[in-house]
Amino acid sequence: MRFSFAAAACLAIVALAPLAIAQDLRPGVRGLATRAPAEMKIDGDLTEFKGSFCTPVNYFHPQAKERAAQFFYMWDDEAFYAGLRTLDTKQANHAPDDRLWEGDGVEWYFDTRRDENFRGLDWGQGAVHCYWTGYNKTELSPRFCLRPGYLDAIPKTGVLVGARKTDYGAEVEFKLPWVNFPNFKAAKGEVIALDAELCYSDSGPRVDRIFAYGSPLCVQQPAGQGMVQLVERLEPRYWKQCGAVMMPLRCDTPWNQPTKALVTGKLTLPPDHADQIGKIVFRVADLEGKTLGEYPGSVENLHEAGRFQLAEAEWPSDVAIPGLHALIAIVHGKDGSELCRIAPRMVSAGWVQGY
């Protein structure tokens, strides 16, 4: 039987395909930036971000309808793009132009360095800490500034911010051109580091903050940022590695209940990819890993127009004794296959330290 070189090459490619898929995301990568459409417009309309990678934040806040938000991430050969959609009826930033973190706005942490300083202890050329907001006082007037003490971090070439108000909050877009990072060349598969912190003022001084990937440690050092890979689109195989930031999980016991004590599990749903999700199961296990109970999640809308959704389940507190159980959310696709498993985020990501 003849066996051609071409046939052998084809078999080799087939044999290596599973390995290529398994290695598609780099070790340690927690999030993605998906490819931007052509001719991006920075006008505050997030239509172009539909389908991009998203990290929802603050859905578990007691005032979720004033705090929940969604960060979106995209890239192309020219720039990195971030989008923000908020639920917020008290929108304002009264801070001066060089202190934008004191009002409603974003603290943005970004590291493109290609050497041993990447995600290191110190800030330097190739890593930037900056701020962007859609407001000047209560008016729509997009603004941008660099962190005091690091005003030479980037030349600010081509940086743009756009914003618009919605019936339920606001949408803000941010463009950060790669020309500000001359030692980095954007390409599919490249890994950068970032964090997105949302600041809240409720029309006065800053009263709250939340981080998408890390914690206030990111202010001190880039090492706290999340590793983010540049990809074409969100593939189902990426969920296993990135599900924890796509769908944050929390477990708590509500303080006012009409029934005997119940524990509540809440899982944030990604706004543009919830239609890919089938069954969600909240699995309660003891500290040896034995399953104590499994509870299906049902969907709750925080706000339908903004696609702010949660999956929620309840179970008796006697099943989940505090300090003696663990919780995992298991997310399945429409075909029944498992997309990812998620545990509660064990980091203080907000205004005060504590879980």
C-alpha positions in Angstrom: 0.0 0.0 0.0 1.4 3.4 -1.0 1.5 6.1 1.7 2.2 9.6 0.3 4.0 12.4 2.1 0.9 14.6 1.8 -1.2 12.0 3.5 1.3 11.7 6.3 1.3 15.4 6.7 -2.5 15.5 6.9 -2.4 12.8 9.6 0.2 14.7 11.6 -2.0 17.9 11.5 -5.0 15.9 12.6 -3.0 14.3 15.5 -1.7 17.7 16.6 -5.1 19.4 16.4 -6.3 18.5 20.0 -2.9 19.7 21.4 -3.3 23.0 19.5 -6.7 23.6 20.9 -5.6 22.7 24.4 -2.8 25.3 24.1 -5.0 28.0 22.5 -5.0 30.1 25.7 -1.7 30.7 27.4 -1.2 29.5 31.0 -2.4 32.0 33.6 -4.7 33.8 31.1 -8.0 34.8 32.8 -9.6 37.0 30.3 -9.8 37.9 26.6 -10.0 40.8 24.2 -11.9 40.0 21.1 -11.3 41.4 17.6 -13.0 44.8 17.0 -15.2 45.4 13.9 -13.9 47.7 11.2 -14.2 51.4 11.5 -14.8 51.7 15.3 -16.5 54.9 16.3 -15.9 56.3 19.8 -19.3 57.9 20.5 -20.6 56.1 23.6 -22.8 53.7 21.6 -21.7 50.2 22.6 -23.5 48.5 19.6 -20.0 47.7 18.1 -19.1 45.9 21.3 -22.0 43.4 21.0 -20.6 39.9 21.3 -17.2 41.0 22.7 -15.7 39.6 25.9 -17.3 41.0 29.0 -16.6 41.0 32.7 -19.7 41.9 34.7 -19.2 43.6 38.1 -21.2 44.5 41.2 -24.3 42.4 40.5 -24.2 41.3 44.1 -24.2 44.8 45.7 -27.2 45.5 48.0 -28.0 48.4 45.6 -27.4 46.4 42.4 -29.6 48.6 40.3 -27.3 51.5 41.2 -24.0 49.6 41.0 -24.1 46.7 38.5 -22.0 47.3 35.4 -20.4 45.5 32.4 -16.9 46.0 31.1 -16.2 45.0 27.4 -12.8 44.5 25.8 -11.7 44.5 22.1 -8.6 45.1 20.0 -7.4 45.7 16.5 -4.1 46.6 14.9 -4.5 50.2 15.8 -5.8 50.2 19.4 -7.2 48.6 22.5 -10.9 49.4 23.1 -12.9 49.2 26.3 -16.6 49.7 26.8 -18.6 50.3 30.0 -22.3 49.9 30.5 -23.7 50.9 33.9 -26.9 50.8 35.9 -26.8 54.2 37.6 -29.4 57.0 38.2 -27.0 59.3 40.0 -24.4 60.1 37.3 -21.8 62.8 37.9 -18.1 63.5 38.2 -17.3 66.8 40.0 -13.5 66.1 40.2 -11.0 68.4 38.6 -9.4 67.2 35.3 -6.4 65.6 37.1 -8.3 63.7 39.8 -11.0 61.9 37.8 -11.2 58.9 40.3 -13.0 61.1 42.8 -16.3 60.8 40.8 -18.1 58.4 38.5 -15.4 57.0 36.3 -12.9 54.2 35.5 -9.4 53.6 36.9 -7.6 51.7 34.1 -4.5 49.6 34.7 -2.7 48.4 31.6 0.7 46.6 31.2 2.2 45.7 27.7 5.8 45.2 28.8 7.6 42.3 27.1 10.4 41.8 29.6 10.8 40.7 33.2 8.9 43.8 34.4 5.6 42.5 32.9 3.2 42.3 35.8 6.0 43.3 38.2 6.1 45.3 41.4 6.7 48.7 39.9 5.1 50.9 37.2 7.3 52.0 34.3 7.4 52.6 30.6 5.0 50.2 28.8 2.6 50.1 31.8 0.0 52.8 32.5 -2.4 53.7 35.3 -5.0 56.2 34.0 -8.6 57.4 34.4 -11.5 58.0 32.1 -15.0 59.3 32.6 -18.0 60.3 30.6 -18.9 63.3 32.8 -17.8 66.8 33.8 -20.0 67.5 36.8 -23.5 66.2 35.7 -23.0 66.9 32.0 -21.8 64.5 29.4 -18.2 65.6 28.7 -15.7 62.7 28.3 -12.4 63.2 30.0 -9.1 61.4 30.4 -6.0 61.8 32.6 -2.9 60.0 33.7 -2.0 59.1 37.3 -0.2 61.9 39.1 3.5 61.1 39.4 3.4 59.1 36.2 2.4 61.8 33.7 5.1 60.6 31.3 3.9 57.0 31.1 2.5 57.5 27.6 2.2 60.5 25.2 -1.6 60.1 25.1 -1.5 59.9 21.3 -5.0 59.3 19.9 -6.6 58.5 23.2 -10.4 59.0 22.9 -13.4 58.7 25.3 -17.0 58.8 24.2 -20.2 58.6 26.3 -23.9 58.7 26.2 -26.7 58.4 28.8 -29.3 55.7 28.7 -32.7 55.3 30.4 -31.0 53.1 33.1 -27.4 54.5 33.3 -24.7 55.2 30.8 -22.4 53.7 28.1 -18.8 54.9 27.8 -16.1 53.9 25.3 -12.4 54.2 25.6 -9.7 54.0 22.8 -6.1 53.5 23.8 -3.9 53.3 20.6 -0.9 50.9 20.6 1.3 53.7 19.3 1.6 54.8 23.0 3.4 51.5 23.6 6.2 51.3 21.0 7.7 48.1 22.4 4.5 46.2 21.9 3.0 44.9 18.6 -0.6 43.8 18.7 -1.3 40.3 17.2 -3.6 37.4 17.8 -2.3 35.3 20.7 -0.4 38.1 22.4 -0.9 38.5 26.2 -1.2 41.8 28.1 -2.3 42.5 31.6 -5.0 44.9 32.8 -7.6 45.7 35.4 -10.7 47.8 35.2 -11.9 49.5 38.3 -15.2 51.3 38.4 -15.6 54.3 40.8 -18.9 55.5 42.1 -19.8 58.9 43.6 -23.6 59.0 43.8 -23.3 62.7 42.7 -20.8 63.6 45.4 -17.3 62.4 46.4 -16.3 58.8 45.7 -18.2 56.4 47.9 -17.5 53.0 46.3 -15.2 51.1 43.9 -15.0 47.6 42.4 -12.3 45.8 40.4 -13.0 43.4 37.5 -9.9 41.2 37.9 -7.9 42.2 41.0 -8.2 44.5 44.0 -6.9 47.8 45.3 -3.5 46.1 45.3 -3.4 47.0 41.6 -2.9 50.7 42.5 0.4 49.7 44.1 1.7 47.1 41.7 0.9 45.8 38.2 1.3 42.2 39.6 -2.3 42.3 40.7 -3.7 42.6 37.2 -5.2 39.8 35.2 -3.6 38.3 32.1 -5.6 38.9 29.0 -5.1 37.3 25.6 -5.9 38.9 22.2 -8.2 36.6 20.3 -10.5 36.7 17.3 -13.7 35.8 19.2 -15.0 34.1 22.3 -14.9 30.3 21.6 -16.7 27.7 23.7 -13.4 26.1 24.6 -12.3 29.4 26.3 -15.0 29.3 28.9 -13.2 26.8 31.1 -10.3 29.2 31.7 -12.2 32.5 31.6 -15.6 31.7 33.1 -14.7 33.0 36.5 -14.5 36.6 35.3 -17.3 36.2 32.8 -19.7 34.8 35.5 -18.7 35.8 39.0 -20.3 33.7 41.8 -21.4 34.6 45.3 -22.9 32.7 48.2 -24.6 34.3 51.1 -27.5 34.1 53.6 -30.0 36.9 53.3 -30.7 38.7 56.5 -34.5 38.9 56.1 -36.3 35.7 55.2 -40.0 34.7 55.5 -39.0 31.0 55.8 -36.5 28.9 57.7 -33.0 30.0 56.9 -32.0 29.5 53.3 -28.6 30.1 51.6 -28.6 31.9 48.2 -26.2 31.3 45.4 -26.0 34.0 42.6 -24.1 33.7 39.4 -23.7 36.6 37.0 -24.6 35.9 33.3 -22.6 37.3 30.4 -24.8 39.8 28.6 -24.1 38.8 25.1 -23.5 35.1 25.5 -26.3 34.0 27.9 -28.0 32.3 24.9 -25.2 29.8 24.7 -25.9 28.6 28.3 -28.1 25.7 29.0 -28.3 24.3 32.5 -26.7 25.9 35.6 -26.2 23.8 38.7 -25.0 25.1 42.1 -23.2 22.2 43.8 -22.7 22.2 47.5 -19.9 19.9 48.8 -18.3 19.1 52.1 -14.7 19.7 52.8 -13.7 16.3 51.6 -15.4 16.9 48.3 -18.6 14.8 48.9 -21.6 16.4 47.2 -24.2 17.5 49.7 -26.7 18.8 47.2 -27.2 20.1 43.7 -29.6 23.0 43.0 -30.6 24.3 39.5 -30.3 28.0 38.9 -33.2 30.1 37.6 -32.7 33.4 35.7 -33.5 36.7 37.2 -33.4 40.1 35.4 -31.8 43.0 37.1 -32.5 45.1 34.0 -33.8 43.6 30.8 -32.8 46.4 28.4 -29.2 46.4 29.5 -29.2 42.6 29.6 -28.2 42.5 33.3 -29.0 38.9 34.4 -28.3 36.5 37.2 -28.8 32.8 37.8 -30.0 32.1 41.3 -30.7 29.1 43.6 -31.5 28.5 47.2 -30.9 25.6 49.6 -31.4 25.0 53.4 -28.7 26.5 55.6 -28.4 23.1 57.4 -27.1 21.7 54.1 -24.4 24.3 53.9 -23.0 24.8 57.4 -20.8 28.0 57.4 -17.1 27.1 57.3 -17.8 23.4 56.5 -18.8 23.5 52.9 -17.7 24.6 49.4 -19.7 25.9 46.5 -19.1 25.4 42.8 -21.3 26.6 39.9 -21.3 24.2 37.0 -22.3 25.8 33.7 -23.5 23.7 30.7 -23.9 24.6 27.1 -27.1 24.2 25.2 -25.9 20.8 24.0 -25.4 19.6 27.6 -21.6 19.8 27.5 -19.9 21.4 30.4 -18.6 24.9 29.6 -16.9 25.8 32.9 -16.9 25.5 36.7 -16.8 28.6 39.0 -16.0 29.1 42.7 -16.7 32.2 44.7 -14.1 34.9 44.2 -11.8 34.9 47.3 -10.5 38.4 47.0 -11.6 41.7 48.4 -12.4 43.6 45.2 -14.4 46.5 46.6 -14.3 49.7 48.7 -13.4 48.0 52.0 -11.4 44.8 52.8 -13.5 41.9 53.7 -15.6 39.2 52.1 
